Amino acid sequence: MSAMAPHPHTATRAPVTVSAADSPRAHREWDRLAAPTSFYCGAPWLEFSDTDHVAEARYLVAESTESTESTESTEATASAGSGGADGTARPVAGLVAHWSPRENNERYVPERVFPDLDRADVLTLGGRRGYLSGPLLAPGLTTAQRGAALGALIDAAAAWRPAAEGRWWWPYLTGEDAGTVRTALSAAGHGPVAARLIGADCSIAVPEGGLDAHIAALTAKQRRTNARRELRAFTESGLRIVRATLAEHVDTLGPLLANVQQRYGHDHSAEQMTSLLRRQAEHLQDSSVVFLCRTPDDDRTIGFCLAYRHGRSLAVRVVGFDYDRLPGAAEYAQLAVYEPLRYCHESGLDRLELGMESFEAKCRRGAALRPLWALSHGLPAPAPGTPDARRDALLAALPAYEAELFRTATEAGPA
């Protein structure tokens, strides 16, 4: 691991030093800083993402000797990684930067996401897979301390790849996280930082009563009726769901995942999807949870859902199906929503993360929607009053109730 001196722009901030490495595990502090954030910010997922060898990665951690103003006890604050009166430098923030001129995922290419942007070399902050990012910040930091740490990290990333000429974007932040980053950087004089709506994702807060309580709390009688009908149809079909981990089922699941990808217009073969899942198993086996849907006659797997545990949450990643053998017993609802929700309740988890897309299907089964934002520096911002085609497309994909909530949530920008 090599130390990087602060950029001259950071000279007037609180003393912050930045260390850099090519892997998150080179930083002992990485997963502790990432623990309160998304699964997609943790070392296992990030290391898996880097196995495609499309982008160059830089993992940065900021340390500071300045004391925090947390209301926690001195012991708790010290264990959280904030600086102390003894002058010991402790980690206060982390950031991953990717340099990916050949990026093959168009949802991580700024000009493909926002057609009004011209092609430009730009650093991608926060990760380049997963569609959910967030700042890695120790608890108890003031806004100024957050700004000093994040500013130093971004300066170090910019110094790493001068060809970006200081341009960066940070996609797929929740409104709260985007607001935190924007406010902190503004307080540190590190800007301007533009914000754009980039998408939305769905999640379910797991109620104390589990699946039954969740269905009872659905917002409309028709939704409650439909959910109970789906549960009854699955039971009557004779299908059963078996829980497993990923590694031992990769060869079975790859073709099923390819079926879904091909149905939605992606040219992904069974071999490619099997290879993808095998790489995930190599890095993520310990946190994997697989729900296998099996037939009553020959115990054949005709569908699956792959999810990952992180802290007190479960992140649903992908589903796959043998469409020719599905009896039409609400298999998607069972695998992608109901069974993961049962698992969360039984395992003491608080939150089920359902990700992007399929908004109608997820919302009608009780998922809450939240906007996701992209922050950027050095890229043009849309002119005030410019129609937001992305927002309009998202609103059109939502049921009426959720569309109204989403409209309100996006009107003022990130929190």
C-alpha positions as CSV (number, residue, x, y, z in Angstrom):
1,M,0.0,0.0,0.0
2,S,1.4,3.4,-0.9
3,A,0.7,6.6,0.8
4,M,-0.4,9.6,-1.2
5,A,0.2,13.1,-0.1
6,P,-2.8,15.4,0.1
7,H,-3.5,17.5,-3.0
8,P,-2.6,21.2,-2.5
9,H,-6.3,22.0,-2.6
10,T,-6.7,20.2,0.8
11,A,-3.9,22.1,2.6
12,T,-6.2,24.3,4.6
13,R,-8.5,21.4,5.7
14,A,-8.1,19.3,8.9
15,P,-5.0,17.1,8.6
16,V,-6.0,14.2,6.4
17,T,-3.7,11.6,4.8
18,V,-4.8,9.1,2.1
19,S,-3.5,5.6,1.5
20,A,-4.2,3.8,-1.8
21,A,-4.2,0.2,-2.9
22,D,-5.4,-1.9,-5.9
23,S,-7.7,-4.0,-3.7
24,P,-10.1,-3.2,-0.8
25,R,-8.7,-6.0,1.3
26,A,-5.3,-4.2,1.4
27,H,-7.1,-1.8,3.7
28,R,-7.9,-3.6,7.0
29,E,-10.5,-0.9,7.7
30,W,-12.4,-1.2,4.5
31,D,-15.2,-3.6,5.5
32,R,-15.7,-1.9,8.8
33,L,-16.2,1.5,7.1
34,A,-18.5,-0.3,4.5
35,A,-20.5,-2.2,7.1
36,P,-23.3,0.4,7.5
37,T,-23.6,0.9,3.7
38,S,-24.8,-1.2,0.8
39,F,-23.7,-4.8,0.2
40,Y,-22.2,-3.4,-3.1
41,C,-19.7,-1.3,-1.2
42,G,-18.2,-4.3,0.7
43,A,-14.8,-5.8,-0.3
44,P,-16.2,-9.2,-1.5
45,W,-18.6,-7.6,-4.1
46,L,-16.0,-5.1,-5.2
47,E,-13.3,-7.7,-5.7
48,F,-15.7,-9.8,-7.7
49,S,-16.6,-6.8,-9.9
50,D,-12.9,-6.3,-10.7
51,T,-12.5,-9.8,-12.0
52,D,-13.9,-8.8,-15.4
53,H,-10.6,-6.8,-15.9
54,V,-12.4,-4.1,-17.8
55,A,-11.5,-1.2,-15.5
56,E,-8.6,-0.2,-13.3
57,A,-9.5,0.3,-9.7
58,R,-8.0,2.4,-6.9
59,Y,-9.1,1.9,-3.3
60,L,-8.5,4.9,-1.1
61,V,-8.8,5.4,2.7
62,A,-8.5,8.7,4.5
63,E,-7.1,8.9,8.0
64,S,-7.3,11.9,10.4
65,T,-5.9,12.8,13.8
66,E,-8.7,15.2,14.5
67,S,-11.2,14.3,17.2
68,T,-14.9,13.9,16.3
69,E,-17.8,15.7,17.9
70,S,-19.8,12.5,18.3
71,T,-22.1,12.2,21.4
72,E,-20.9,8.6,21.8
73,S,-18.5,7.6,24.5
74,T,-14.8,8.0,24.0
75,E,-14.3,4.3,23.8
76,A,-17.1,3.8,21.2
77,T,-15.8,6.8,19.2
78,A,-12.3,5.4,19.1
79,S,-13.5,2.0,18.1
80,A,-15.4,3.6,15.2
81,G,-12.2,4.8,13.8
82,S,-12.3,8.5,14.5
83,G,-9.2,10.5,15.5
84,G,-8.4,10.9,19.1
85,A,-6.7,13.4,21.5
86,D,-3.6,11.2,21.5
87,G,-2.8,12.3,17.9
88,T,-3.2,8.8,16.5
89,A,-4.4,8.8,12.9
90,R,-7.5,6.7,12.4
91,P,-9.5,5.9,9.3
92,V,-12.5,8.2,8.7
93,A,-13.6,7.5,5.1
94,G,-13.1,5.2,2.2
95,L,-13.7,5.6,-1.6
96,V,-13.2,3.4,-4.7
97,A,-12.4,5.0,-8.0
98,H,-12.5,3.2,-11.4
99,W,-10.9,4.3,-14.6
100,S,-12.9,2.6,-17.3
101,P,-12.6,4.1,-20.8
102,R,-13.8,0.7,-22.2
103,E,-16.7,0.3,-19.8
104,N,-19.1,-2.4,-21.2
105,N,-22.0,-1.7,-18.9
106,E,-23.9,1.2,-20.4
107,R,-25.5,2.1,-17.1
108,Y,-22.1,3.1,-15.9
109,V,-21.2,5.3,-18.9
110,P,-22.4,8.9,-18.2
111,E,-23.2,9.8,-21.9
112,R,-25.2,6.5,-22.3
113,V,-27.2,7.3,-19.2
114,F,-27.7,11.0,-20.0
115,P,-27.8,11.5,-23.7
116,D,-27.2,15.3,-23.4
117,L,-23.6,14.7,-22.3
118,D,-20.8,14.5,-24.7
119,R,-18.2,11.7,-24.5
120,A,-15.5,12.5,-21.9
121,D,-13.0,10.6,-19.9
122,V,-14.3,10.5,-16.4
123,L,-13.6,8.7,-13.1
124,T,-16.4,6.6,-11.7
125,L,-16.6,6.8,-8.0
126,G,-18.4,4.4,-5.6
127,G,-18.2,1.2,-7.7
128,R,-19.1,0.2,-11.2
129,R,-21.5,-2.8,-10.6
130,G,-24.5,-3.3,-8.4
131,Y,-26.5,0.0,-9.0
132,L,-26.3,1.1,-5.3
133,S,-23.4,3.0,-3.9
134,G,-22.7,5.2,-0.8
135,P,-20.1,7.1,1.1
136,L,-17.9,5.1,3.5
137,L,-17.8,7.4,6.5
138,A,-16.9,6.7,10.2
139,P,-19.7,7.7,12.6
140,G,-19.5,10.9,14.6
141,L,-17.9,13.1,11.9
142,T,-19.0,16.7,11.5
143,T,-19.9,18.0,8.1
144,A,-16.6,19.8,7.8
145,Q,-14.7,16.5,8.7
146,R,-16.7,14.6,6.1
147,G,-15.9,17.2,3.6
148,A,-12.2,17.3,4.4
149,A,-12.0,13.5,4.1
150,L,-14.1,13.1,1.0
151,G,-12.3,16.0,-0.7
152,A,-8.9,14.5,0.0
153,L,-10.1,11.1,-1.3
154,I,-11.4,12.6,-4.5
155,D,-8.2,14.7,-5.0
156,A,-6.2,11.5,-4.6
157,A,-8.3,9.7,-7.2
158,A,-7.9,12.7,-9.6
159,A,-4.1,12.6,-9.1
160,W,-4.1,8.9,-9.8
161,R,-5.6,9.4,-13.3
162,P,-4.7,12.9,-14.6
163,A,-6.3,12.1,-17.9
164,A,-9.7,12.6,-16.3
165,E,-8.8,16.3,-15.8
166,G,-10.7,16.3,-12.5
167,R,-13.9,15.1,-14.0
168,W,-15.8,12.4,-12.0
169,W,-19.2,11.0,-11.5
170,W,-20.7,9.0,-8.6
171,P,-23.8,7.1,-9.7
172,Y,-26.5,5.3,-7.8
173,L,-26.7,7.1,-4.5
174,T,-29.8,7.3,-2.4
175,G,-31.1,10.7,-1.7
176,E,-29.8,10.7,1.8
177,D,-26.3,9.7,0.7
178,A,-26.2,12.1,-2.2
179,G,-27.2,14.9,0.1
180,T,-24.5,13.9,2.6
181,V,-21.8,13.9,0.0
182,R,-22.9,17.1,-1.7
183,T,-23.3,19.0,1.6
184,A,-19.9,17.8,2.8
185,L,-18.0,18.7,-0.4
186,S,-19.7,22.1,-0.5
187,A,-18.7,22.8,3.1
188,A,-15.1,21.9,2.1
189,G,-15.1,24.2,-0.9
190,H,-14.9,21.2,-3.2
191,G,-17.3,21.7,-6.1
192,P,-19.5,22.5,-7.8
193,V,-21.3,19.1,-7.6
194,A,-24.3,18.6,-9.8
195,A,-27.0,16.0,-9.0
196,R,-29.2,14.2,-11.5
197,L,-31.9,11.5,-11.1
198,I,-30.4,8.3,-12.5
199,G,-33.0,5.7,-11.4
200,A,-34.8,4.1,-8.5
201,D,-34.7,0.9,-6.5
202,C,-37.1,-1.1,-4.3
203,S,-36.9,-2.5,-0.8
204,I,-39.1,-3.9,2.0
205,A,-38.7,-3.2,5.7
206,V,-39.2,-6.5,7.3
207,P,-42.1,-6.3,9.8
208,E,-42.1,-8.1,13.2
209,G,-44.8,-10.5,12.0
210,G,-43.0,-11.6,8.9
211,L,-44.7,-12.3,5.6
212,D,-48.3,-12.5,7.0
213,A,-47.9,-9.1,8.6
214,H,-46.4,-7.7,5.4
215,I,-49.3,-8.8,3.3
216,A,-51.8,-7.6,5.8
217,A,-50.2,-4.1,5.6
218,L,-50.4,-3.8,1.7
219,T,-51.9,-0.5,0.7
220,A,-54.9,-1.8,-1.2
221,K,-57.4,-4.6,-0.7
222,Q,-56.8,-5.9,-4.2
223,R,-53.1,-6.2,-3.5
224,R,-53.7,-8.2,-0.4
225,T,-56.1,-10.5,-2.2
226,N,-53.7,-11.0,-5.1
227,A,-50.8,-11.8,-2.7
228,R,-52.8,-14.4,-0.9
229,R,-54.0,-15.9,-4.2
230,E,-50.3,-16.2,-5.3
231,L,-49.3,-18.0,-2.1
232,R,-52.3,-20.4,-2.4
233,A,-51.5,-21.1,-6.1
234,F,-47.9,-22.0,-5.3
235,T,-48.9,-24.3,-2.4
236,E,-51.4,-26.1,-4.6
237,S,-48.9,-26.5,-7.4
238,G,-46.7,-28.9,-5.4
239,L,-43.6,-26.9,-6.1
240,R,-41.3,-26.4,-3.2
241,I,-38.4,-24.0,-2.4
242,V,-35.1,-25.3,-1.1
243,R,-32.5,-22.9,0.4
244,A,-28.8,-23.4,-0.5
245,T,-25.6,-21.5,-1.1
246,L,-24.2,-20.7,-4.6
247,A,-21.1,-22.8,-5.3
248,E,-22.7,-26.2,-5.5
249,H,-25.4,-25.1,-7.9
250,V,-23.6,-22.9,-10.4
251,D,-23.8,-25.3,-13.4
252,T,-27.6,-25.6,-12.9
253,L,-28.3,-22.0,-12.4
254,G,-26.2,-20.5,-15.3
255,P,-28.6,-21.6,-18.0
256,L,-31.7,-20.5,-16.1
257,L,-30.1,-17.0,-15.6
258,A,-29.3,-16.9,-19.3
259,N,-33.0,-17.6,-20.1
260,V,-34.0,-14.5,-18.3
261,Q,-31.3,-12.4,-19.8
262,Q,-32.2,-13.5,-23.3
263,R,-35.9,-12.9,-22.7
264,Y,-35.2,-9.2,-21.9
265,G,-33.0,-8.7,-24.9
266,H,-29.4,-9.4,-23.6
267,D,-27.2,-11.6,-25.7
268,H,-25.8,-13.6,-22.8
269,S,-25.2,-17.4,-23.3
270,A,-25.6,-20.1,-20.7
271,E,-21.8,-20.5,-20.7
272,Q,-21.3,-16.8,-20.0
273,M,-23.8,-16.7,-17.1
274,T,-22.4,-19.9,-15.6
275,S,-18.9,-18.3,-15.7
276,L,-20.3,-15.2,-14.1
277,L,-21.9,-17.1,-11.2
278,R,-18.8,-19.2,-10.7
279,R,-16.8,-16.0,-10.2
280,Q,-19.4,-14.8,-7.8
281,A,-19.1,-18.0,-5.9
282,E,-15.4,-17.7,-5.6
283,H,-15.7,-14.3,-3.9
284,L,-19.2,-14.3,-2.3
285,Q,-20.0,-17.9,-1.4
286,D,-20.0,-17.2,2.4
287,S,-22.7,-14.5,2.1
288,S,-24.8,-16.2,-0.7
289,V,-28.3,-17.4,-0.2
290,V,-30.0,-19.3,-3.1
291,F,-33.7,-20.1,-3.2
292,L,-34.3,-23.1,-5.5
293,C,-37.7,-23.8,-6.9
294,R,-38.1,-27.6,-7.5
295,T,-40.8,-29.7,-9.2
296,P,-42.8,-32.3,-7.2
297,D,-42.3,-35.1,-9.6
298,D,-38.6,-35.2,-10.4
299,D,-37.2,-32.6,-8.0
300,R,-35.9,-30.6,-11.0
301,T,-34.8,-27.0,-10.4
302,I,-37.0,-24.8,-12.6
303,G,-36.3,-21.4,-11.0
304,F,-34.0,-19.7,-8.6
305,C,-33.3,-16.5,-6.8
306,L,-29.7,-15.5,-5.7
307,A,-29.4,-13.1,-2.8
308,Y,-26.6,-11.9,-0.5
309,R,-26.5,-11.1,3.2
310,H,-24.9,-8.0,4.4
311,G,-25.2,-6.9,8.0
312,R,-28.9,-6.9,8.8
313,S,-30.1,-6.9,5.2
314,L,-30.5,-9.3,2.3
315,A,-29.9,-8.1,-1.3
316,V,-31.7,-9.9,-4.0
317,R,-29.4,-10.1,-7.0
318,V,-30.8,-12.2,-9.9
319,V,-33.5,-14.7,-10.7
320,G,-33.5,-17.4,-13.4
321,F,-36.2,-19.7,-14.8
322,D,-36.8,-22.7,-17.0
323,Y,-39.8,-21.0,-18.7
324,D,-40.9,-24.1,-20.6
325,R,-41.5,-26.0,-17.3
326,L,-43.1,-23.3,-15.2
327,P,-46.7,-24.3,-14.3
328,G,-47.7,-20.6,-13.8
329,A,-47.9,-20.7,-10.0
330,A,-46.6,-17.2,-9.2
331,E,-43.0,-18.5,-9.2
332,Y,-41.5,-15.0,-9.6
333,A,-43.4,-13.7,-6.6
334,Q,-42.4,-16.6,-4.5
335,L,-38.7,-16.6,-5.4
336,A,-38.0,-12.8,-5.6
337,V,-40.2,-11.5,-2.8
338,Y,-42.1,-13.9,-0.5
339,E,-39.5,-16.5,0.2
340,P,-36.7,-13.9,0.7
341,L,-39.0,-12.1,3.1
342,R,-39.6,-15.3,5.0
343,Y,-35.9,-15.8,5.2
344,C,-35.2,-12.3,6.5
345,H,-37.8,-12.7,9.2
346,E,-36.5,-16.1,10.3
347,S,-32.9,-14.8,10.3
348,G,-33.5,-11.6,12.2
349,L,-32.8,-9.3,9.2
350,D,-34.4,-5.9,9.0
351,R,-34.4,-5.1,5.3
352,L,-34.9,-6.8,1.9
353,E,-33.2,-5.0,-0.9
354,L,-35.0,-5.8,-4.3
355,G,-32.9,-3.6,-6.6
356,M,-33.9,-1.8,-9.8
357,E,-36.4,-2.6,-12.6
358,S,-39.6,-4.7,-12.5
359,F,-41.1,-1.8,-10.5
360,E,-44.7,-2.7,-11.0
361,A,-44.2,-6.3,-9.9
362,K,-42.3,-5.3,-6.8
363,C,-44.4,-2.3,-5.7
364,R,-47.7,-4.3,-6.0
365,R,-46.2,-6.8,-3.6
366,G,-45.3,-4.2,-1.1
367,A,-41.9,-2.8,-2.0
368,A,-41.2,0.8,-1.2
369,L,-39.5,2.9,-3.9
370,R,-36.7,5.4,-3.5
371,P,-35.0,7.7,-6.0
372,L,-31.3,7.1,-6.9
373,W,-29.1,10.0,-7.9
374,A,-25.8,10.6,-9.7
375,L,-23.4,13.3,-8.6
376,S,-20.8,14.7,-10.9
377,H,-18.1,17.3,-11.1
378,G,-16.7,18.7,-14.4
379,L,-19.7,17.4,-16.4
380,P,-22.3,19.9,-17.7
381,A,-25.5,20.1,-15.7
382,P,-28.9,20.3,-17.4
383,A,-30.3,23.8,-17.8
384,P,-32.9,24.7,-15.2
385,G,-36.4,23.8,-16.4
386,T,-35.1,21.2,-18.8
387,P,-37.6,18.3,-19.1
388,D,-36.3,15.2,-17.3
389,A,-37.0,12.3,-19.7
390,R,-35.5,9.8,-17.2
391,R,-37.9,10.9,-14.4
392,D,-40.9,10.8,-16.8
393,A,-40.0,7.2,-17.9
394,L,-39.7,6.1,-14.3
395,L,-43.1,7.6,-13.4
396,A,-44.7,5.9,-16.4
397,A,-43.4,2.5,-15.1
398,L,-45.0,2.9,-11.7
399,P,-48.4,2.1,-10.3
400,A,-50.4,5.3,-9.6
401,Y,-49.9,5.3,-5.8
402,E,-46.1,4.9,-6.0
403,A,-45.9,7.3,-8.9
404,E,-47.3,10.1,-6.8
405,L,-44.9,9.4,-4.0
406,F,-42.0,9.3,-6.3
407,R,-43.0,12.5,-8.0
408,T,-42.9,14.3,-4.7
409,A,-39.6,12.6,-3.6
410,T,-37.8,13.8,-6.7
411,E,-39.1,17.4,-7.0
412,A,-36.6,19.0,-4.7
413,G,-33.6,16.9,-5.7
414,P,-31.6,14.7,-3.2
415,A,-32.2,15.2,0.5
